[in-house]
Amino acid sequence: MEIVNVLAAAIGAFAFGAVWYIAMAKPWIAASGVPIDASGRPMGNGSPMPFVVGFLAMIVVAGMMRHVFQMGGIDTFGEGALSGFGIGAFFITPWVAMNYAFALRKPALTAIDSVNAIAGSTIMGIILVLF
């Protein structure tokens, strides 16, 4: 049953990311510096690999969050939401910010990707405690 819980949490976070990046496509492209073609889409677009890697990453994160929640006795809606938020805001975001600073990426990219990490982790935290 735990695998279903982890998969549901991964799907929830991945779905949020899909909606978020559709809404933020133009600002993300501008901030990321990804080369674009004549239609304004990222060059080489169409490969399923980023989606496969992204979904597998969500499974890994959800699996580890489930383990940490179980070890920490995190089992209520509020605890799951707050813990997920904390993981996104205080673990993932600083690491992303550091990497982007060294890569000389625009601060807007950090902001866009951090919202995804924080909201996605919060969603995972909520889903993980609902089962």
VENDAQUI-V536737 format. One record per pair of residues at least 24 apart in sequence whose C-alpha atoms are under 7 Angstrom apart, sorted by the first residue. I is the first residue (numbers start at 1). J is the second residue. D is the distance in whole Angstrom. If there is no record, write none. Layout:
{{I;J;D} {I;J;D}}
This chain:
{{5;128;6} {5;131;6} {6;59;7} {6;62;5} {6;63;6} {6;128;7} {7;59;6} {9;62;6} {9;124;5} {9;127;5} {9;128;6} {10;58;5} {10;59;5} {10;62;6} {10;124;7} {12;123;6} {12;124;7} {13;120;4} {13;121;7} {13;123;6} {13;124;6} {14;55;6} {14;58;7} {16;120;6} {17;116;6} {17;120;7} {20;116;7} {28;109;6} {28;112;7} {31;106;6} {31;108;6} {31;109;5} {32;105;7} {32;109;6} {62;124;6} {66;128;6} {75;129;5} {76;129;6} {77;126;6} {77;129;6} {80;125;4} {80;126;5} {80;129;6} {81;122;5} {81;125;5} {81;126;5} {82;122;7} {83;125;7} {84;121;5} {84;122;4} {84;124;7} {84;125;5} {85;118;5} {85;119;7} {85;121;6} {85;122;5} {87;121;7} {88;117;5} {88;118;4} {88;121;5} {89;118;5} {92;117;7} {93;117;7}}
